[in-house]
Amino acid sequence: MNGKCTCSRLNIIAFSGTLGIIAGIVMMAVAWAAWVWDYNTSLVQTWSALYPGYEASLKGGFFGLGWGLLQGVTMGVVFAWLYNSLCPCFSLCSNVSCNSVTVEHPPREPELKT
């Protein structure tokens, strides 16, 4: 190592976009599975109370895609921001402060072979 201890940070846009796409696809798939195969209809009924327009139908699946994107992006931004803010506090590096992401360490003295 070069004497620096860095904390890997999450790209907020990439992380929240990915989480939004995954959440949207899951909500759409659950709505369509309930519509086609009557699978997990109780979950769709529960979610339809929270998300207007969400139901076990073709149109409801697209509403689920939109709600999932919105919720996933929102939660992704919150999670990535918290992670990036708290990462230095829980780093495995010594002498890490919560106010900095990169910490300089003093050079180590070479070990003497006996």
C-alpha positions in Angstrom: 0.0 0.0 0.0 1.1 3.6 -0.6 0.5 4.8 2.9 -3.1 5.9 2.1 -6.2 4.4 3.4 -9.2 5.0 1.2 -12.8 4.2 1.6 -14.7 2.9 -1.5 -17.6 5.2 -2.2 -20.8 4.4 -4.0 -21.7 6.3 -7.2 -25.1 7.7 -6.1 -26.6 8.0 -9.6 -25.5 4.5 -10.7 -26.5 2.8 -7.5 -29.9 4.5 -7.2 -30.7 3.9 -10.9 -29.8 0.2 -10.6 -31.9 -0.2 -7.5 -34.8 1.6 -9.2 -34.7 -0.6 -12.3 -34.6 -3.8 -10.2 -37.4 -2.6 -7.9 -39.6 -1.6 -10.9 -39.1 -4.9 -12.7 -39.9 -6.9 -9.5 -43.1 -5.0 -8.9 -44.1 -5.4 -12.6 -43.3 -9.1 -12.5 -45.3 -9.7 -9.3 -48.3 -7.8 -10.8 -48.2 -9.8 -14.0 -47.6 -13.1 -12.2 -50.7 -12.4 -10.1 -52.6 -11.5 -13.3 -51.6 -14.5 -15.4 -51.2 -17.3 -12.9 -53.0 -16.0 -9.8 -49.7 -16.2 -8.0 -49.1 -14.0 -4.9 -52.4 -12.1 -5.2 -52.3 -11.2 -1.5 -49.1 -9.3 -2.0 -50.6 -7.4 -4.9 -53.6 -6.5 -2.8 -51.4 -5.2 0.0 -49.2 -3.2 -2.4 -52.3 -1.8 -4.2 -53.3 -0.2 -1.0 -50.0 1.7 -0.9 -49.5 2.4 -4.6 -52.4 3.9 -6.6 -53.0 2.2 -9.9 -51.1 -1.0 -8.9 -53.2 -4.1 -9.5 -53.0 -7.6 -11.1 -53.3 -6.5 -14.7 -51.2 -5.4 -17.7 -51.8 -1.8 -16.8 -51.2 -2.4 -13.1 -47.8 -3.9 -14.0 -46.8 -0.7 -15.7 -47.9 1.3 -12.7 -45.8 -1.1 -10.6 -42.8 -0.4 -12.8 -43.2 3.3 -12.3 -43.8 3.1 -8.5 -40.8 0.7 -8.2 -38.6 3.0 -10.2 -39.6 5.9 -8.0 -39.2 4.0 -4.7 -36.0 2.3 -5.8 -34.3 5.5 -6.9 -35.4 7.3 -3.7 -34.1 4.6 -1.4 -31.0 4.2 -3.5 -30.1 7.9 -3.1 -30.7 7.7 0.7 -28.7 4.5 1.1 -25.8 5.6 -1.0 -25.6 9.0 0.7 -25.7 7.3 4.1 -23.0 4.8 3.1 -20.8 7.5 1.6 -21.2 9.6 4.8 -20.6 6.8 7.3 -18.0 4.8 5.4 -14.9 6.5 6.9 -16.4 6.0 10.4 -16.4 2.2 10.1 -13.3 1.8 8.0 -10.8 -0.9 8.9 -8.0 1.6 8.7 -6.4 3.0 11.8 -6.5 6.7 12.5 -9.6 7.3 10.4 -11.8 10.2 11.2 -15.4 10.6 10.1 -14.5 14.0 8.6 -12.2 12.7 5.9 -12.3 9.9 3.3 -8.6 9.6 2.6 -6.2 9.3 5.6 -2.4 9.6 5.4 -0.4 7.2 7.5 3.1 7.8 8.6 5.6 5.6 6.7 6.5 2.4 8.5 10.0 1.7 9.6 11.5 -1.3 7.8 11.7 -4.5 9.9 15.1 -5.7 10.8 15.9 -9.3 10.0 17.6 -11.2 12.7 
